[in-house]
Every structure is written in structure tokens, then in C-alpha cells.
Amino acid sequence: MFKFFNQFFIYGFAAVLGKIAAVFLLPFYTNVLSQDEYGAMAMILAAGGIIGLFSNLNIHSGVARDYYEDTIDRSRLVSTGFYSILFFSIIVFVILYVSKNFWIKTVLNVAGYEKAFIIMLLTIPAGSLLSYFAILTRYKQKAVLYSIGSILQLFIQISLTVYLVLIIKTGIAGVFYGILAGEGMGILFFYFINREYLALNFDKRLLKRILIFSLPTLPAILAGWLDSSLGQIIIGNIVSVKDVGIYTVALQVSSVFLLINVAFSNVWYPYLYENIKKANFYDEIIRLFKLVVFILAILAVNVSLLSDEIILLLSNVNYSAAGRYLIILTIPMSLTILNWFSIMGPNISRNTKYISYATILGSILNIALIIILLPVYGIVIVPIAFGLSRFVSYLVSSSYTKKEISISLPVKPVLLLIVSVIICFFLKLANINNLIIWTILLFFNVSMTIYFFKIHNVQNLIHNLIHIKK
């Protein structure tokens, strides 16, 4: 577990910088862009997520699964994945470009932002290739180079975005120009790291093997996108694009949890596939799970009780309604991270269809609740439906993991996390004096710190981490 966290912090460094930068750009976006512009940008970005899924078919996951297999030619595997992603992403770009008016006016309801949509389409093949090369770099265990490349990409993206939006006044199109430029730089950087595995090789047999692994996961990824992004599009069509902007502020701030999630995604599968045959694998996973839930509970309670202050700090009073959405969003964001544990059984056994079954079930619940209850109860139902969806998916996928590899994840820690957030929500809803809220928060943090020191031998933990670095 010490090696896991050592890699977690190395790989997570660049991810943390990226997410922190995204959060701290909120004051820039919310003050420079109008609420309508910010809402339109959020909807186009949401559309980009689902388009990107179909442009790469999650091929990189299939390549990653076989990356350590001794019986497979790594160069042939990597080259096959590269040419496949390039082909599919170009096809998707052409189809979407030809039908752009339908998507802009009918689906997204963002007429007037055609240029931003077209530039977003260009980021689709670029983003797919960037993700592919970055993942290969992780599996080569080039942690420092991975961080350098990610930071370089981020610097180019943010610098150009700020220049175009603030100085040149390009509107939200400047945001997508910045993304495209950053992705281009990232592709060049990571390509040179992995170029020895790229050749004029394409193996239909390997592509079939890759797709057999990756395609069953697409419904799960699609359902995950529906959970997190469909709400924004429905709000934009049923309520208003301006309200999309308000909800998106809460969604963006809640992405602080994705600091953990992105770092987790960088180290989880290499850690999992390398350790599944160890004798203490079961105990190691359960201890790691409990520790992650503990960290998430502390983060969720702190974000919840300070939600109003965080929203005002990162935006302005026009977005104050985002505070209560932020509290609820801490639940699905936490479950998103815990989902890595719940789906490990189907991944290890290669029965990835079970991942889709669990996620689709939760997503159906999410869509039904939003469509039925949004017109009645308003935007607050969107994060609630999101949370219920993720909880159902987590429970179902956990049952599959127990079935596939006989690992039963503890339920009580997760329930305690959810109950803690619900208590925080009603405390904030009651408009209790801030001094009382801060006192409660101080007592909670002190209690959790004492508990952590009591349960874990912190001195021994630090010693082991230092020993690993050496």
C-alpha cells in the first residue's frame, strides 16, 4: 500500500495542479463571461465528453490491460491501438462536423456559439491521442516525465485561454482554442516518450482482442457521462442556459474530489494488475479502501460545511445558489472514487460487461428522476439523482466484485460518509450561525485527526514511505 500512495502522489501532482487550476479559473470565467456564455461553454464541454467516448471506443483500456502480458508483442499492440484511435476519431469528427447545425441548435440549444462548437470538435481527435500517449507513459512508469508533460500541456492551455478570452475578447471560443493548443503540445511531448513502440504495424487479431475488452465498458462510460453531464443539457433545455452556469459552478468546485480520482486512475490499474497474485492482496485492498473512505469523509464534510464560503470565494453572489448543490455533489463525487474498488472484480476476471450492467442501472434511475422531478422540484433534483445513481451503481458493481474475486467491500464506512453529508446539508439549510458551523467543523476535524493517529501508526507510515523513495 505504501508503494501505491508513493506513486499516487507522484502521478497525482500534475493532476492536482490541473484540477486546482480549473477551480481557480472560476473567478476568471464567472467575471469575464456572462452567465449565458458560461452555461453555453459548460454544455459544449459536456457534449465533448460523450463525443470523445465514441471517437476512441475506450481502446486505450484494452491496450493497457494487455500491456504487461509477456506473450504479446508490445510494439504491435501499441501501434494497433494508435492507428485504431486515429481512424475512429477522424470518422467521428467528420460526421459531427457535417451535422453540426443539428447538434448546436436542436440538441444543445446554443445557437450563436458555432465557432466554439467546431473548435471543440477539433479537440476530440487531439484529446483521444493525448490520452492514449499519456496512458502509455504511465504504464512505462515514467512518473516524472508524465508530470512534466501534463504541466506543460496545462501551462499552454491556461496561458492561451487567458490571453484570448481576457485580452483578445474571443469569448468562449478562446477556451477551446486553449484546450486544443495544450493538447497539441501534450501529444508531441508524450509521443517522443513512447515513439519506440510505434511502427507501421496493425494487427486485426489484436484489435479484436482489444475491442472485446473495451467495447463492453462503453455502456458504463456512457452511463457515467449521462449521470454527470446529461443534467446540464436537460437544465439548459428545460430551465435556462443561465441556470446551467450556476449548477456548473457547483459541479466544477466539486471536482476537487477529482484531484483524488485522476491520481487514482493513473496508478490504480498498474497497481491492481501487478499485485493480484500476492498472498496478502485481499487484506491490502480492504485496508486501502477504508483509508480512502476516511479521507473522503473528511473532505466531504469540510467542503459541505464551508460550501457557501467556497462558492463566494471562487465566483460571485450571482452564483450563490450553487452552494447547496455543492453539498449534495460531494456524495456522487466520493462514490466516483470508490467505484475503482467496486469494479475491480469484473476488470480482473475480464467480465467487463458487469461494469456496464451496474452503471446502466444507476443511469436509468438518474435519467428517470431528472425527467420526472426536475420540472417539479427544480435544479436541486439533478445532484440528488446523480448521487442516487452512483450509489446504486456502486452497490451493484460491488456485488459483482464479490462474485468474481470473493472480495467483499465494507458497507458501513460508505453509509457513514453519506449520512455525514446529509447532516451537513440540513445544518446549512437551517441557516445556523456561522460561528456554530465553524465550531462543529473544528470539533469534527480534531476528532478525526485523533482517530487517525490512534488507528494508524503514523510514524511507521512515514518511515515506510521514506524507505520506498530510497
C-alpha positions in Angstrom: 0.0 0.0 0.0 2.9 2.3 0.7 4.1 1.9 -2.9 0.6 2.7 -4.1 0.5 6.0 -2.3 4.0 6.9 -3.3 3.0 6.5 -7.0 -0.3 8.2 -6.2 1.3 11.4 -5.0 3.9 11.4 -7.9 1.3 10.9 -10.6 -1.3 13.0 -8.8 0.9 16.0 -8.7 0.2 17.1 -12.3 -3.5 16.1 -11.9 -3.8 18.2 -8.8 -2.3 21.2 -10.5 -4.7 20.8 -13.4 -7.8 20.5 -11.3 -6.7 23.3 -8.9 -6.1 25.5 -11.9 -9.6 24.7 -13.3 -11.1 25.6 -9.9 -9.2 28.8 -9.5 -10.0 29.8 -13.1 -13.7 30.0 -11.9 -13.4 33.6 -10.8 -11.9 34.5 -14.2 -14.7 32.7 -16.1 -17.6 33.9 -13.9 -16.5 37.5 -14.0 -15.3 37.8 -17.7 -18.0 35.6 -19.2 -21.7 36.2 -18.8 -23.8 33.6 -17.2 -25.2 32.6 -20.6 -21.7 32.3 -22.0 -20.5 30.2 -19.1 -23.6 28.0 -19.4 -23.1 27.5 -23.1 -19.4 26.7 -22.5 -20.4 24.1 -20.0 -22.9 22.4 -22.3 -20.4 22.3 -25.2 -17.8 20.8 -22.9 -20.4 18.2 -21.7 -21.1 17.3 -25.4 -17.4 16.9 -26.0 -17.2 14.3 -23.3 -19.7 11.9 -25.0 -18.3 12.6 -28.5 -14.8 11.8 -27.2 -16.1 8.5 -25.9 -17.3 7.3 -29.3 -14.1 8.6 -31.0 -11.8 6.3 -29.1 -14.1 3.4 -28.1 -12.1 3.2 -24.9 -9.4 1.4 -26.9 -6.7 2.6 -24.5 -8.2 0.5 -21.7 -7.8 -2.7 -23.8 -4.2 -1.8 -24.7 -3.5 -1.1 -21.0 -5.0 -4.4 -19.9 -2.5 -6.4 -22.1 0.5 -4.0 -21.7 2.2 -6.3 -19.2 1.3 -9.6 -21.0 4.6 -11.4 -21.8 3.0 -13.3 -24.7 2.0 -10.1 -26.6 4.3 -8.0 -28.8 4.2 -4.6 -27.1 5.1 -2.7 -30.2 2.4 -4.4 -32.3 -0.1 -3.8 -29.5 0.6 -0.1 -29.1 0.7 0.5 -32.8 -2.6 -1.2 -33.4 -4.2 0.9 -30.6 -2.7 4.1 -32.1 -4.0 3.6 -35.6 -7.4 2.4 -34.4 -7.9 5.5 -32.3 -6.7 7.8 -35.0 -9.1 6.2 -37.5 -12.2 6.2 -35.3 -11.7 9.8 -34.0 -11.3 11.2 -37.5 -14.5 9.4 -38.6 -16.5 10.8 -35.7 -15.1 14.3 -36.3 -16.3 14.3 -39.9 -19.8 13.0 -39.0 -20.2 15.6 -36.3 -18.9 18.5 -38.4 -21.3 17.7 -41.3 -24.2 17.6 -38.8 -23.1 20.4 -36.6 -26.2 22.6 -37.1 -28.4 19.8 -35.7 -26.2 19.5 -32.6 -25.8 23.2 -32.0 -29.4 24.3 -32.4 -31.5 21.3 -31.6 -29.7 19.2 -29.1 -27.6 21.8 -27.1 -29.7 24.9 -27.8 -26.5 27.1 -28.0 -27.1 28.9 -31.3 -24.6 31.7 -31.7 -21.7 29.6 -30.4 -21.0 27.7 -33.7 -17.2 28.6 -33.7 -16.8 27.2 -30.1 -18.5 24.0 -31.1 -16.4 23.5 -34.2 -13.1 24.1 -32.3 -14.4 21.6 -29.6 -14.8 19.0 -32.4 -11.1 19.5 -33.3 -10.2 18.8 -29.7 -11.8 15.3 -29.9 -9.1 13.5 -32.0 -6.4 15.6 -30.3 -7.7 14.6 -26.9 -8.0 11.0 -27.8 -4.4 10.8 -28.9 -3.2 12.8 -25.9 -5.0 10.4 -23.5 -3.5 7.4 -25.3 0.1 8.6 -25.2 -0.3 9.8 -21.6 -1.6 6.4 -20.5 1.3 4.6 -22.2 3.7 6.9 -20.3 2.1 5.8 -17.1 2.4 2.2 -17.9 6.1 2.7 -18.8 6.3 4.0 -15.2 7.8 7.4 -16.3 6.2 9.3 -13.4 8.4 12.4 -13.6 8.1 12.7 -17.4 4.3 12.2 -17.1 4.1 15.1 -14.6 6.3 17.4 -16.8 4.2 16.7 -19.9 1.0 17.3 -18.0 2.2 20.5 -16.5 3.5 21.8 -19.9 0.2 21.0 -21.5 -1.7 22.8 -18.7 0.6 25.8 -18.9 0.0 26.2 -22.7 -3.8 25.7 -22.3 -4.3 28.2 -19.5 -1.9 30.9 -20.9 -3.5 30.9 -24.3 -7.1 30.8 -22.8 -6.5 33.8 -20.5 -4.9 35.7 -23.4 -7.6 35.0 -25.9 -10.6 35.4 -23.6 -9.3 38.4 -21.5 -7.1 40.3 -24.0 -8.4 39.4 -27.4 -12.0 39.0 -26.3 -12.8 35.9 -28.3 -15.5 34.7 -25.9 -15.8 31.0 -25.1 -14.1 30.1 -28.4 -10.8 31.2 -26.8 -11.4 28.5 -24.1 -11.5 25.8 -26.8 -8.5 27.2 -28.7 -6.6 27.0 -25.4 -7.6 23.3 -24.9 -6.6 22.5 -28.5 -3.2 24.1 -28.2 -2.5 22.4 -24.9 -3.5 19.0 -26.3 -1.2 19.5 -29.3 1.8 20.2 -27.1 0.9 17.2 -24.9 0.7 14.9 -27.9 4.2 16.0 -29.2 5.7 15.5 -25.7 4.3 12.1 -24.9 4.8 10.9 -28.5 8.6 11.2 -28.2 8.5 9.3 -24.9 6.6 6.3 -26.5 7.9 6.5 -30.1 9.9 3.3 -29.8 6.7 1.3 -29.6 5.1 2.9 -32.7 5.7 1.3 -36.0 3.8 0.5 -39.2 2.2 -2.4 -37.5 -1.5 -3.2 -37.4 -2.9 -6.5 -36.2 -6.5 -7.3 -36.7 -6.3 -10.1 -34.2 -5.0 -7.7 -31.5 -7.7 -5.1 -32.4 -10.3 -7.8 -31.9 -8.8 -8.7 -28.5 -8.7 -5.0 -27.5 -12.3 -4.4 -28.5 -13.6 -7.5 -26.8 -12.2 -6.0 -23.6 -13.1 -2.3 -24.2 -16.4 -2.3 -26.0 -18.4 -3.9 -23.1 -17.2 -1.0 -20.9 -18.6 1.7 -23.3 -22.2 1.5 -22.0 -20.8 2.0 -18.5 -18.8 5.1 -19.6 -21.8 6.4 -21.5 -23.9 5.9 -18.4 -21.3 7.7 -16.3 -21.4 10.6 -18.7 -25.2 10.7 -18.6 -25.0 10.8 -14.8 -22.6 13.7 -14.6 -23.3 15.7 -17.8 -26.9 15.0 -19.0 -28.3 17.1 -16.2 -26.6 20.2 -17.5 -28.0 19.7 -21.0 -31.5 19.0 -19.6 -31.3 22.1 -17.4 -30.3 24.1 -20.5 -33.3 22.9 -22.5 -36.0 22.8 -19.7 -34.9 25.7 -17.4 -32.3 28.0 -18.9 -28.7 28.2 -20.1 -28.0 30.7 -17.3 -29.0 28.1 -14.7 -26.7 25.6 -16.3 -23.9 28.1 -15.5 -24.9 28.2 -11.8 -25.1 24.4 -11.5 -21.8 24.0 -13.4 -20.1 26.2 -10.9 -21.1 23.7 -8.1 -20.0 20.9 -10.4 -16.7 22.5 -11.1 -15.9 23.2 -7.4 -16.9 19.6 -6.5 -14.3 18.5 -8.9 -11.8 19.0 -6.1 -12.7 15.3 -5.4 -11.4 14.5 -8.9 -8.0 15.5 -7.7 -8.0 12.2 -5.9 -9.9 10.4 -8.7 -7.5 11.4 -11.5 -4.5 10.4 -9.5 -6.2 7.2 -8.6 -6.9 6.4 -12.3 -3.2 7.0 -13.0 -2.0 4.3 -10.6 -4.9 2.0 -9.9 -4.7 -0.5 -12.7 -0.9 -0.8 -12.8 -1.1 -1.4 -9.0 -4.0 -3.8 -9.3 -2.7 -6.0 -12.2 0.8 -6.2 -10.6 -0.5 -7.3 -7.2 -3.5 -9.6 -7.8 -1.4 -12.7 -7.3 0.1 -11.7 -4.0 -1.0 -13.6 -0.9 -2.0 -10.5 1.1 -3.9 -8.9 -1.8 -7.3 -9.1 0.0 -6.1 -7.5 3.2 -4.2 -4.8 1.3 -7.3 -3.9 -0.7 -9.6 -3.7 2.3 -7.1 -1.5 4.3 -6.6 0.8 1.3 -10.4 1.0 0.8 -11.1 2.0 4.5 -8.3 4.6 4.4 -9.7 6.2 1.2 -13.2 6.3 2.6 -11.8 8.0 5.7 -10.1 10.7 3.6 -13.2 11.3 1.5 -15.4 11.7 4.6 -13.1 14.4 6.0 -13.0 16.2 2.6 -16.8 15.9 2.1 -17.7 17.3 5.5 -15.3 20.2 5.2 -16.5 21.1 1.7 -20.1 20.8 2.8 -19.9 23.0 5.9 -17.9 25.6 4.0 -19.9 25.4 0.8 -21.2 29.0 0.8 -17.8 30.5 1.5 -16.2 28.4 -1.2 -18.7 29.4 -3.8 -18.4 33.1 -3.0 -14.6 32.8 -3.0 -14.4 31.2 -6.4 -17.3 33.1 -8.1 -19.6 35.9 -7.0 -23.0 36.4 -5.5 -24.8 35.7 -8.8 -23.8 32.0 -8.3 -24.6 31.7 -4.5 -27.4 29.2 -5.2 -24.6 26.8 -6.2 -23.7 26.3 -2.5 -26.5 23.8 -1.7 -25.8 21.9 -5.0 -22.2 21.6 -4.0 -23.0 19.8 -0.7 -25.1 17.2 -2.4 -22.5 16.7 -5.1 -19.9 15.6 -2.6 -21.7 12.2 -2.3 -21.6 11.2 -6.0 -18.1 12.6 -6.3 -16.9 10.4 -3.4 -18.7 7.4 -4.9 -17.0 8.0 -8.2 -13.6 7.5 -6.5 -14.8 4.4 -4.6 -16.1 3.0 -7.8 -12.5 2.0 -8.7 -12.7 -0.6 -5.9 -16.2 -1.8 -6.7 -15.4 -2.6 -10.4 -12.1 -4.3 -9.8 -13.7 -7.8 -9.8 -15.0 -7.6 -13.4 -11.8 -6.0 -14.6 -9.6 -8.7 -13.1 -11.9 -11.5 -14.4 -12.3 -9.7 -17.8 -16.1 -9.8 -17.4 -16.3 -6.1 -18.1 -19.9 -6.4 -19.2 -20.8 -6.4 -15.5 -19.4 -2.9 -15.1 -21.9 -1.7 -17.8 -24.8 -3.5 -16.2 -24.2 -1.8 -12.9 -23.6 1.7 -14.4 -26.6 1.5 -16.8 -28.9 0.5 -14.0 -27.9 3.6 -12.0 -28.1 5.8 -15.0 -31.6 4.7 -15.8 -32.6 5.7 -12.3 -30.8 9.1 -12.8 -32.5 10.0 -16.1 -35.9 8.9 -14.8 -35.6 11.1 -11.7 -34.4 14.1 -13.6 -37.1 13.9 -16.3 -39.9 13.4 -13.8 -38.9 15.6 -10.9 -36.8 18.5 -12.4 -39.9 20.4 -13.5 -41.4 19.9 -10.0 -38.6 20.4 -7.6 -36.1 22.4 -9.7 -32.4 22.1 -10.2 -31.7 20.6 -6.8 -33.0 17.2 -8.1 -30.1 17.0 -10.5 -27.4 16.4 -7.9 -29.7 14.3 -5.9 -30.4 12.0 -8.8 -26.7 11.9 -9.6 -26.0 10.8 -6.1 -28.6 8.1 -6.1 -27.4 6.8 -9.4 -23.8 6.5 -8.3 -24.9 4.8 -5.0 -27.0 2.1 -6.8 -24.2 1.5 -9.4 -21.6 1.2 -6.5 -23.7 -1.4 -4.7 -24.4 -3.5 -7.8 -20.8 -3.4 -9.0 -19.6 -4.3 -5.5 -21.8 -7.4 -5.6 -20.2 -8.4 -8.9 -16.7 -7.9 -7.4 -17.7 -10.2 -4.5 -19.0 -12.8 -7.0 -15.9 -12.6 -9.3 -13.0 -12.4 -6.9 -14.6 -13.0 -3.5 -13.7 -9.6 -2.1 -16.5 -8.0 0.0 -16.1 -4.3 0.4 -17.3 -2.9 3.8 -20.7 -1.1 3.7 -20.7 0.8 7.0 -17.9 3.3 6.1 -19.7 4.3 3.0 -23.0 4.8 4.7 -21.3 6.9 7.4 -19.9 9.1 4.7 -23.3 9.6 3.1 -25.1 10.2 6.4 -22.5 12.8 7.4 -23.0 14.8 4.2 -26.8 14.7 4.7 -26.5 16.0 8.2 -24.3 18.8 6.9 -26.9 19.7 4.2 -29.7 20.1 6.8 -27.4 22.1 9.1 -26.7 24.6 6.2 -30.4 24.6 5.2 -31.3 25.6 8.8 -29.2 28.8 8.4 -27.4 28.2 11.7 -25.0 30.9 12.8 -21.6 30.5 11.0 -19.8 30.5 14.3 -21.6 27.4 15.4 -20.9 25.8 12.0 -17.2 26.5 12.3 -17.2 25.1 15.8 -18.8 21.9 14.7 -16.3 21.7 11.8 -13.3 22.3 14.2 -14.6 19.6 16.6 -15.1 17.1 13.7 -11.6 17.7 12.2 -9.9 17.4 15.6 -11.8 14.2 16.4 -10.9 12.6 13.0 -7.3 13.5 13.4 -7.1 11.9 16.8 -8.9 8.8 15.5 -6.4 8.6 12.6 -3.4 8.8 14.8 -4.9 6.2 17.1 -5.7 3.7 14.4 -2.7 4.1 12.2 0.9 4.2 13.3 1.7 7.4 11.6 5.4 7.4 12.5 5.7 3.9 11.0 3.8 5.1 7.9 6.2 8.0 7.3 9.2 5.7 7.8 8.0 3.3 5.2 7.2 6.0 2.6 10.8 7.4 3.1 12.2 3.9 2.7 10.3 3.3 -0.6 11.7 6.6 -2.0 15.2 5.4 -1.2 
